[in-house]
Amino acid sequence: MPENTLTVVDNRTNKTYTLPVENGTIRAMDLRQIKTGPEDFGLMTYDPAFMNTASCKSSITFIDGERGILRYRGYNIEELAENCTFLQVAYLLLFGELPDDKQSKEWVKQITHHTMLHETTKEFMTRFRYDAHPMGVLASTVAALSTVYPEAKKVRDRDTRMHQIIRLIAKVPTIAAYSYRHSLGFPYVYPDNDLSYPENFMNMLWKMVEPKYVANPVLARALDILFILHADHEQNCSANTMRCAGSSEADPYLAVAAACAALSGPLHGGANEAVLTMLAEIGNKDNVPAYIKRTKEGHGKLMGFGHRVYKNYDPRARIIKHIADQVFQVTGKNPKLEIALELERIALEDEYFISRKLYPNVDFYSGIIYQAMGFKPEMFTVLFAIPRVAGWLAQWNELMEDKEQKISRPRQVYVGQELRKIDTSRFSVVKAMSR
């Protein structure tokens, strides 16, 4: 019997089945042969929330949650954050290799060339209410771009796909900045092609009457690193949504809008805002022990700790903690930092949290940094979305080239009523017309 197989004995029928094992998985369709009789549909797996189901093969992002490892295309996230720009990392995610100087220069030029929005799209954005949430504006405007670029529907054409990928990576910061300016009632600021990707975003956010916006280099680099850390994270909720929408051959603008909708939820992209709310509730460093005690007693949650995948310290959290020191040297310390540091210190020494593998995740410090840089909490999820667009598009492009993929259509376990007949004595019956 081959070594890479799994032998299954069906105790219902006493039949034995041998299933091939590949990459640590068995194919769910191989279970369909396990039946109790000819009328049996065949065995299925039941896996709410995809806790242990692989929906695709991917070469983009590797995560080892037990050891706290995150890699893009084989490179450790720590090395990428230290040595690369976000646009270089976006290139890596999409093409599989880091760009050389010539490729990097051409890539930046292509992105920069597409940062402008059509004036009709800008006008479209002005129609949102003054208090519209920036994430809703982002998702809606990205979806609207589907009507601006109808050729994007040629999703099986590689050149067309790449054109839309460049457009999206270029335009999403512009849309995000315009949504923020709209909420303040400020005029929109056009992109500045002389600036880097993070600097241009900061320019469109915060330029007022000065002739030329000059970004603080420490803050610009911090934002660039935060973009790198958020660029991709394997098959999370929004990436899975991107692939699911893309599997129907929806164009990338609509698929990205769907992914934005998934990201907007507080259990996904809104977690760092929840951390700030928690720190505000604690109020003071001296109140941390009492708050932790209440948490252990089941009253509330310790936001920013624990992760669906990581059962060790989130590697992105270590990097962000280091970035925080640099940012606060420029902005001054966020008063919530002392609370966060004390919270982390006590939790990492407490057996209750250690035994449950509740370590700080990427959301624990990111919200504090964003707030110190001048961002309002409602922008936090948008800041998450900007770099994640590159990861979503890499996932989508990989999907388009994967011959095994079909339109997503999970099965269900039906637990409803069996066949029933209508009791016509209980109400009036509408008779169908007969011919």
SEPA-419966 format. One record per residue (C-alpha): z, y, x; residue in three letters; residue number from 0. Coordinates in steps of 0.2 Angstrom, whole numbers, padded with zeros to 4 digits. Example, Ala and Ser with C-alpha at 12.3 -4.5 7.8 and 13.67 -1.06 7.14 Angstrom:
# SEPA-419966
{r {0039; -0022; 0062}; ALA; 0} {r {0036; -0005; 0068}; SER; 1} 
This chain:
# SEPA-419966
{r {0000; 0000; 0000}; MET; 0} {r {-0005; 0017; 0007}; PRO; 1} {r {0010; 0027; 0014}; GLU; 2} {r {0006; 0043; 0005}; ASN; 3} {r {0009; 0037; -0012}; THR; 4} {r {0022; 0036; -0026}; LEU; 5} {r {0025; 0021; -0036}; THR; 6} {r {0030; 0023; -0054}; VAL; 7} {r {0037; 0010; -0065}; VAL; 8} {r {0036; 0014; -0084}; ASP; 9} {r {0051; 0005; -0091}; ASN; 10} {r {0043; 0007; -0109}; ARG; 11} {r {0029; -0005; -0104}; THR; 12} {r {0035; -0012; -0088}; ASN; 13} {r {0018; -0007; -0080}; LYS; 14} {r {0018; 0000; -0062}; THR; 15} {r {0007; 0014; -0056}; TYR; 16} {r {0003; 0020; -0039}; THR; 17} {r {0000; 0039; -0037}; LEU; 18} {r {-0007; 0048; -0022}; PRO; 19} {r {0004; 0061; -0013}; VAL; 20} {r {-0005; 0076; -0005}; GLU; 21} {r {0004; 0091; 0003}; ASN; 22} {r {0020; 0085; -0005}; GLY; 23} {r {0013; 0085; -0023}; THR; 24} {r {0006; 0073; -0035}; ILE; 25} {r {-0008; 0078; -0047}; ARG; 26} {r {-0001; 0081; -0065}; ALA; 27} {r {-0018; 0074; -0072}; MET; 28} {r {-0014; 0057; -0063}; ASP; 29} {r {0001; 0055; -0075}; LEU; 30} {r {-0011; 0055; -0089}; ARG; 31} {r {-0015; 0036; -0085}; GLN; 32} {r {0003; 0032; -0089}; ILE; 33} {r {0002; 0027; -0108}; LYS; 34} {r {0012; 0016; -0120}; THR; 35} {r {-0004; 0012; -0129}; GLY; 36} {r {-0023; 0017; -0133}; PRO; 37} {r {-0017; 0031; -0145}; GLU; 38} {r {-0005; 0038; -0133}; ASP; 39} {r {-0011; 0055; -0125}; PHE; 40} {r {-0003; 0051; -0108}; GLY; 41} {r {0012; 0057; -0099}; LEU; 42} {r {0014; 0075; -0096}; MET; 43} {r {0027; 0085; -0086}; THR; 44} {r {0039; 0098; -0094}; TYR; 45} {r {0043; 0112; -0083}; ASP; 46} {r {0049; 0128; -0091}; PRO; 47} {r {0045; 0144; -0080}; ALA; 48} {r {0036; 0133; -0068}; PHE; 49} {r {0052; 0129; -0058}; MET; 50} {r {0043; 0115; -0049}; ASN; 51} {r {0025; 0116; -0052}; THR; 52} {r {0011; 0121; -0041}; ALA; 53} {r {-0004; 0129; -0050}; SER; 54} {r {-0015; 0132; -0035}; CYS; 55} {r {-0018; 0129; -0016}; LYS; 56} {r {-0016; 0145; -0006}; SER; 57} {r {-0018; 0150; 0012}; SER; 58} {r {-0011; 0168; 0009}; ILE; 59} {r {0008; 0168; 0009}; THR; 60} {r {0021; 0156; 0015}; PHE; 61} {r {0039; 0156; 0010}; ILE; 62} {r {0053; 0144; 0016}; ASP; 63} {r {0067; 0150; 0004}; GLY; 64} {r {0080; 0138; 0013}; GLU; 65} {r {0077; 0146; 0030}; ARG; 66} {r {0073; 0164; 0024}; GLY; 67} {r {0055; 0164; 0031}; ILE; 68} {r {0041; 0175; 0024}; LEU; 69} {r {0024; 0174; 0032}; ARG; 70} {r {0007; 0182; 0028}; TYR; 71} {r {-0007; 0171; 0034}; ARG; 72} {r {0004; 0163; 0047}; GLY; 73} {r {0012; 0180; 0054}; TYR; 74} {r {0031; 0182; 0051}; ASN; 75} {r {0035; 0197; 0040}; ILE; 76} {r {0046; 0205; 0054}; GLU; 77} {r {0032; 0205; 0067}; GLU; 78} {r {0020; 0213; 0054}; LEU; 79} {r {0032; 0226; 0049}; ALA; 80} {r {0035; 0231; 0067}; GLU; 81} {r {0017; 0232; 0073}; ASN; 82} {r {0005; 0235; 0059}; CYS; 83} {r {0001; 0247; 0046}; THR; 84} {r {0000; 0243; 0027}; PHE; 85} {r {-0019; 0244; 0027}; LEU; 86} {r {-0020; 0232; 0042}; GLN; 87} {r {-0009; 0220; 0032}; VAL; 88} {r {-0020; 0222; 0017}; ALA; 89} {r {-0035; 0218; 0027}; TYR; 90} {r {-0026; 0202; 0034}; LEU; 91} {r {-0021; 0196; 0016}; LEU; 92} {r {-0039; 0198; 0010}; LEU; 93} {r {-0049; 0192; 0025}; PHE; 94} {r {-0037; 0180; 0034}; GLY; 95} {r {-0036; 0189; 0051}; GLU; 96} {r {-0029; 0206; 0057}; LEU; 97} {r {-0043; 0219; 0060}; PRO; 98} {r {-0047; 0224; 0078}; ASP; 99} {r {-0049; 0243; 0081}; ASP; 100} {r {-0067; 0244; 0076}; LYS; 101} {r {-0064; 0234; 0060}; GLN; 102} {r {-0048; 0244; 0056}; SER; 103} {r {-0057; 0260; 0058}; LYS; 104} {r {-0071; 0255; 0046}; GLU; 105} {r {-0058; 0248; 0034}; TRP; 106} {r {-0048; 0264; 0033}; VAL; 107} {r {-0064; 0274; 0031}; LYS; 108} {r {-0069; 0263; 0016}; GLN; 109} {r {-0053; 0265; 0008}; ILE; 110} {r {-0052; 0284; 0011}; THR; 111} {r {-0069; 0286; 0004}; HIS; 112} {r {-0064; 0279; -0013}; HIS; 113} {r {-0047; 0288; -0016}; THR; 114} {r {-0054; 0301; -0028}; MET; 115} {r {-0054; 0298; -0047}; LEU; 116} {r {-0068; 0302; -0058}; HIS; 117} {r {-0064; 0318; -0068}; GLU; 118} {r {-0065; 0310; -0084}; THR; 119} {r {-0052; 0297; -0078}; THR; 120} {r {-0041; 0312; -0073}; LYS; 121} {r {-0044; 0320; -0090}; GLU; 122} {r {-0039; 0303; -0098}; PHE; 123} {r {-0022; 0303; -0089}; MET; 124} {r {-0018; 0321; -0096}; THR; 125} {r {-0018; 0313; -0114}; ARG; 126} {r {-0002; 0303; -0111}; PHE; 127} {r {0014; 0311; -0117}; ARG; 128} {r {0024; 0321; -0105}; TYR; 129} {r {0038; 0308; -0105}; ASP; 130} {r {0027; 0293; -0103}; ALA; 131} {r {0034; 0280; -0091}; HIS; 132} {r {0023; 0280; -0075}; PRO; 133} {r {0022; 0262; -0075}; MET; 134} {r {0014; 0262; -0092}; GLY; 135} {r {0002; 0276; -0087}; VAL; 136} {r {-0003; 0266; -0071}; LEU; 137} {r {-0006; 0250; -0081}; ALA; 138} {r {-0016; 0259; -0094}; SER; 139} {r {-0027; 0269; -0082}; THR; 140} {r {-0031; 0254; -0071}; VAL; 141} {r {-0037; 0245; -0087}; ALA; 142} {r {-0047; 0260; -0092}; ALA; 143} {r {-0056; 0259; -0075}; LEU; 144} {r {-0064; 0243; -0082}; SER; 145} {r {-0075; 0255; -0093}; THR; 146} {r {-0079; 0266; -0078}; VAL; 147} {r {-0086; 0252; -0067}; TYR; 148} {r {-0094; 0240; -0079}; PRO; 149} {r {-0102; 0231; -0064}; GLU; 150} {r {-0085; 0224; -0060}; ALA; 151} {r {-0088; 0210; -0073}; LYS; 152} {r {-0099; 0201; -0060}; LYS; 153} {r {-0084; 0193; -0054}; VAL; 154} {r {-0093; 0178; -0046}; ARG; 155} {r {-0103; 0190; -0035}; ASP; 156} {r {-0094; 0192; -0018}; ARG; 157} {r {-0101; 0209; -0014}; ASP; 158} {r {-0097; 0216; -0031}; THR; 159} {r {-0079; 0209; -0030}; ARG; 160} {r {-0076; 0217; -0013}; MET; 161} {r {-0082; 0234; -0019}; HIS; 162} {r {-0069; 0233; -0033}; GLN; 163} {r {-0056; 0227; -0021}; ILE; 164} {r {-0059; 0243; -0010}; ILE; 165} {r {-0059; 0254; -0025}; ARG; 166} {r {-0043; 0247; -0032}; LEU; 167} {r {-0033; 0248; -0016}; ILE; 168} {r {-0039; 0266; -0014}; ALA; 169} {r {-0037; 0273; -0031}; LYS; 170} {r {-0020; 0265; -0036}; VAL; 171} {r {-0010; 0277; -0026}; PRO; 172} {r {-0019; 0292; -0033}; THR; 173} {r {-0016; 0285; -0051}; ILE; 174} {r {0002; 0283; -0047}; ALA; 175} {r {0004; 0300; -0040}; ALA; 176} {r {-0005; 0308; -0054}; TYR; 177} {r {0007; 0299; -0066}; SER; 178} {r {0022; 0306; -0057}; TYR; 179} {r {0015; 0324; -0057}; ARG; 180} {r {0011; 0322; -0076}; HIS; 181} {r {0029; 0318; -0080}; SER; 182} {r {0034; 0334; -0071}; LEU; 183} {r {0021; 0345; -0079}; GLY; 184} {r {0013; 0349; -0061}; PHE; 185} {r {-0005; 0350; -0058}; PRO; 186} {r {-0013; 0335; -0050}; TYR; 187} {r {-0016; 0336; -0031}; VAL; 188} {r {-0033; 0329; -0024}; TYR; 189} {r {-0032; 0316; -0010}; PRO; 190} {r {-0033; 0322; 0008}; ASP; 191} {r {-0045; 0312; 0019}; ASN; 192} {r {-0036; 0318; 0035}; ASP; 193} {r {-0020; 0309; 0030}; LEU; 194} {r {-0015; 0291; 0032}; SER; 195} {r {-0013; 0280; 0017}; TYR; 196} {r {0006; 0283; 0015}; PRO; 197} {r {0005; 0301; 0020}; GLU; 198} {r {-0009; 0304; 0007}; ASN; 199} {r {0001; 0297; -0006}; PHE; 200} {r {0016; 0308; -0002}; MET; 201} {r {0004; 0323; -0002}; ASN; 202} {r {-0002; 0319; -0019}; MET; 203} {r {0016; 0317; -0025}; LEU; 204} {r {0024; 0332; -0017}; TRP; 205} {r {0012; 0345; -0011}; LYS; 206} {r {0016; 0362; -0019}; MET; 207} {r {0008; 0378; -0013}; VAL; 208} {r {0007; 0375; 0005}; GLU; 209} {r {-0011; 0375; 0012}; PRO; 210} {r {-0008; 0358; 0020}; LYS; 211} {r {0005; 0345; 0017}; TYR; 212} {r {0013; 0338; 0032}; VAL; 213} {r {0023; 0322; 0029}; ALA; 214} {r {0039; 0318; 0039}; ASN; 215} {r {0033; 0304; 0051}; PRO; 216} {r {0049; 0294; 0049}; VAL; 217} {r {0048; 0294; 0030}; LEU; 218} {r {0029; 0290; 0030}; ALA; 219} {r {0032; 0275; 0042}; ARG; 220} {r {0046; 0269; 0031}; ALA; 221} {r {0035; 0270; 0016}; LEU; 222} {r {0022; 0261; 0025}; ASP; 223} {r {0034; 0247; 0030}; ILE; 224} {r {0040; 0246; 0012}; LEU; 225} {r {0022; 0244; 0007}; PHE; 226} {r {0020; 0229; 0019}; ILE; 227} {r {0036; 0221; 0013}; LEU; 228} {r {0030; 0221; -0005}; HIS; 229} {r {0012; 0217; -0002}; ALA; 230} {r {0013; 0199; -0008}; ASP; 231} {r {0025; 0186; -0012}; HIS; 232} {r {0017; 0170; -0016}; GLU; 233} {r {0015; 0164; -0034}; GLN; 234} {r {0028; 0176; -0043}; ASN; 235} {r {0027; 0181; -0061}; CYS; 236} {r {0014; 0195; -0058}; SER; 237} {r {0003; 0186; -0046}; ALA; 238} {r {0003; 0171; -0058}; ASN; 239} {r {-0002; 0183; -0072}; THR; 240} {r {-0016; 0190; -0060}; MET; 241} {r {-0023; 0173; -0058}; ARG; 242} {r {-0021; 0168; -0076}; CYS; 243} {r {-0030; 0183; -0082}; ALA; 244} {r {-0043; 0181; -0068}; GLY; 245} {r {-0046; 0163; -0073}; SER; 246} {r {-0055; 0169; -0089}; SER; 247} {r {-0066; 0179; -0078}; GLU; 248} {r {-0059; 0195; -0084}; ALA; 249} {r {-0064; 0209; -0072}; ASP; 250} {r {-0051; 0214; -0058}; PRO; 251} {r {-0046; 0231; -0067}; TYR; 252} {r {-0040; 0222; -0082}; LEU; 253} {r {-0032; 0208; -0072}; ALA; 254} {r {-0023; 0220; -0061}; VAL; 255} {r {-0017; 0229; -0077}; ALA; 256} {r {-0011; 0213; -0084}; ALA; 257} {r {-0001; 0210; -0067}; ALA; 258} {r {0006; 0227; -0069}; CYS; 259} {r {0012; 0223; -0086}; ALA; 260} {r {0021; 0208; -0079}; ALA; 261} {r {0028; 0218; -0065}; LEU; 262} {r {0035; 0231; -0076}; SER; 263} {r {0049; 0220; -0083}; GLY; 264} {r {0067; 0222; -0077}; PRO; 265} {r {0068; 0204; -0071}; LEU; 266} {r {0053; 0207; -0059}; HIS; 267} {r {0048; 0224; -0053}; GLY; 268} {r {0063; 0234; -0061}; GLY; 269} {r {0077; 0225; -0051}; ALA; 270} {r {0080; 0239; -0038}; ASN; 271} {r {0083; 0251; -0052}; GLU; 272} {r {0096; 0239; -0059}; ALA; 273} {r {0104; 0240; -0042}; VAL; 274} {r {0106; 0258; -0043}; LEU; 275} {r {0113; 0257; -0061}; THR; 276} {r {0126; 0245; -0054}; MET; 277} {r {0131; 0256; -0039}; LEU; 278} {r {0133; 0270; -0051}; ALA; 279} {r {0144; 0260; -0062}; GLU; 280} {r {0155; 0255; -0047}; ILE; 281} {r {0156; 0273; -0043}; GLY; 282} {r {0166; 0272; -0027}; ASN; 283} {r {0168; 0261; -0012}; LYS; 284} {r {0187; 0257; -0017}; ASP; 285} {r {0181; 0250; -0034}; ASN; 286} {r {0170; 0236; -0026}; VAL; 287} {r {0184; 0223; -0025}; PRO; 288} {r {0188; 0225; -0043}; ALA; 289} {r {0169; 0224; -0048}; TYR; 290} {r {0167; 0208; -0038}; ILE; 291} {r {0182; 0201; -0046}; LYS; 292} {r {0175; 0205; -0064}; ARG; 293} {r {0158; 0197; -0058}; THR; 294} {r {0166; 0181; -0053}; LYS; 295} {r {0175; 0180; -0069}; GLU; 296} {r {0158; 0181; -0078}; GLY; 297} {r {0158; 0199; -0083}; HIS; 298} {r {0141; 0206; -0078}; GLY; 299} {r {0130; 0202; -0063}; LYS; 300} {r {0129; 0206; -0045}; LEU; 301} {r {0112; 0215; -0045}; MET; 302} {r {0101; 0213; -0029}; GLY; 303} {r {0109; 0197; -0024}; PHE; 304} {r {0101; 0180; -0025}; GLY; 305} {r {0083; 0176; -0027}; HIS; 306} {r {0072; 0163; -0037}; ARG; 307} {r {0065; 0157; -0020}; VAL; 308} {r {0076; 0162; -0006}; TYR; 309} {r {0092; 0152; -0004}; LYS; 310} {r {0096; 0162; 0012}; ASN; 311} {r {0096; 0180; 0017}; TYR; 312} {r {0079; 0188; 0011}; ASP; 313} {r {0070; 0192; 0027}; PRO; 314} {r {0063; 0208; 0019}; ARG; 315} {r {0081; 0214; 0015}; ALA; 316} {r {0085; 0213; 0034}; ARG; 317} {r {0071; 0225; 0038}; ILE; 318} {r {0074; 0237; 0024}; ILE; 319} {r {0092; 0238; 0029}; LYS; 320} {r {0086; 0244; 0046}; HIS; 321} {r {0074; 0256; 0038}; ILE; 322} {r {0088; 0263; 0028}; ALA; 323} {r {0097; 0269; 0044}; ASP; 324} {r {0081; 0279; 0050}; GLN; 325} {r {0078; 0286; 0033}; VAL; 326} {r {0095; 0293; 0031}; PHE; 327} {r {0095; 0301; 0048}; GLN; 328} {r {0081; 0312; 0040}; VAL; 329} {r {0087; 0314; 0022}; THR; 330} {r {0106; 0312; 0024}; GLY; 331} {r {0116; 0297; 0018}; LYS; 332} {r {0114; 0292; 0000}; ASN; 333} {r {0132; 0292; -0007}; PRO; 334} {r {0128; 0275; -0014}; LYS; 335} {r {0125; 0268; 0003}; LEU; 336} {r {0144; 0266; 0007}; GLU; 337} {r {0146; 0256; -0009}; ILE; 338} {r {0131; 0245; -0006}; ALA; 339} {r {0137; 0241; 0012}; LEU; 340} {r {0155; 0237; 0006}; GLU; 341} {r {0148; 0226; -0008}; LEU; 342} {r {0137; 0217; 0004}; GLU; 343} {r {0151; 0215; 0017}; ARG; 344} {r {0163; 0207; 0004}; ILE; 345} {r {0150; 0196; -0005}; ALA; 346} {r {0144; 0189; 0012}; LEU; 347} {r {0162; 0184; 0016}; GLU; 348} {r {0167; 0177; -0001}; ASP; 349} {r {0165; 0158; -0004}; GLU; 350} {r {0160; 0161; -0022}; TYR; 351} {r {0144; 0169; -0017}; PHE; 352} {r {0141; 0159; -0001}; ILE; 353} {r {0142; 0143; -0010}; SER; 354} {r {0130; 0149; -0023}; ARG; 355} {r {0118; 0156; -0010}; LYS; 356} {r {0119; 0173; -0017}; LEU; 357} {r {0112; 0184; -0002}; TYR; 358} {r {0105; 0202; -0003}; PRO; 359} {r {0087; 0202; -0008}; ASN; 360} {r {0073; 0215; -0006}; VAL; 361} {r {0079; 0225; -0021}; ASP; 362} {r {0097; 0228; -0014}; PHE; 363} {r {0092; 0242; -0002}; TYR; 364} {r {0075; 0248; -0008}; SER; 365} {r {0081; 0258; -0023}; GLY; 366} {r {0093; 0267; -0012}; ILE; 367} {r {0080; 0272; 0001}; ILE; 368} {r {0067; 0277; -0013}; TYR; 369} {r {0080; 0288; -0021}; GLN; 370} {r {0085; 0296; -0004}; ALA; 371} {r {0066; 0300; -0001}; MET; 372} {r {0065; 0309; -0017}; GLY; 373} {r {0058; 0297; -0029}; PHE; 374} {r {0065; 0296; -0047}; LYS; 375} {r {0070; 0278; -0053}; PRO; 376} {r {0056; 0277; -0065}; GLU; 377} {r {0044; 0277; -0051}; MET; 378} {r {0052; 0262; -0042}; PHE; 379} {r {0041; 0249; -0050}; THR; 380} {r {0026; 0259; -0047}; VAL; 381} {r {0030; 0260; -0029}; LEU; 382} {r {0031; 0241; -0030}; PHE; 383} {r {0014; 0240; -0038}; ALA; 384} {r {0004; 0250; -0026}; ILE; 385} {r {0005; 0238; -0011}; PRO; 386} {r {0006; 0223; -0022}; ARG; 387} {r {-0011; 0227; -0029}; VAL; 388} {r {-0018; 0221; -0012}; ALA; 389} {r {-0009; 0204; -0014}; GLY; 390} {r {-0014; 0202; -0032}; TRP; 391} {r {-0032; 0205; -0026}; LEU; 392} {r {-0031; 0193; -0012}; ALA; 393} {r {-0024; 0180; -0024}; GLN; 394} {r {-0038; 0184; -0037}; TRP; 395} {r {-0052; 0183; -0023}; ASN; 396} {r {-0045; 0166; -0018}; GLU; 397} {r {-0045; 0160; -0036}; LEU; 398} {r {-0063; 0165; -0038}; MET; 399} {r {-0068; 0155; -0022}; GLU; 400} {r {-0058; 0140; -0027}; ASP; 401} {r {-0070; 0127; -0035}; LYS; 402} {r {-0055; 0117; -0042}; GLU; 403} {r {-0049; 0131; -0053}; GLN; 404} {r {-0053; 0133; -0071}; LYS; 405} {r {-0047; 0144; -0085}; ILE; 406} {r {-0028; 0143; -0086}; SER; 407} {r {-0022; 0133; -0101}; ARG; 408} {r {-0005; 0125; -0100}; PRO; 409} {r {0000; 0111; -0111}; ARG; 410} {r {0015; 0112; -0123}; GLN; 411} {r {0027; 0100; -0130}; VAL; 412} {r {0026; 0101; -0149}; TYR; 413} {r {0043; 0100; -0158}; VAL; 414} {r {0038; 0107; -0175}; GLY; 415} {r {0036; 0099; -0192}; GLN; 416} {r {0025; 0084; -0195}; GLU; 417} {r {0011; 0085; -0208}; LEU; 418} {r {0017; 0093; -0224}; ARG; 419} {r {0009; 0096; -0241}; LYS; 420} {r {0010; 0113; -0250}; ILE; 421} {r {0022; 0113; -0266}; ASP; 422} {r {0010; 0123; -0277}; THR; 423} {r {0024; 0124; -0291}; SER; 424} {r {0034; 0136; -0280}; ARG; 425} {r {0021; 0150; -0280}; PHE; 426} {r {0004; 0156; -0286}; SER; 427} {r {-0010; 0147; -0278}; VAL; 428} {r {-0026; 0157; -0273}; VAL; 429} {r {-0041; 0146; -0277}; LYS; 430} {r {-0055; 0145; -0265}; ALA; 431} {r {-0072; 0149; -0272}; MET; 432} {r {-0083; 0134; -0274}; SER; 433} {r {-0102; 0135; -0273}; ARG; 434} 
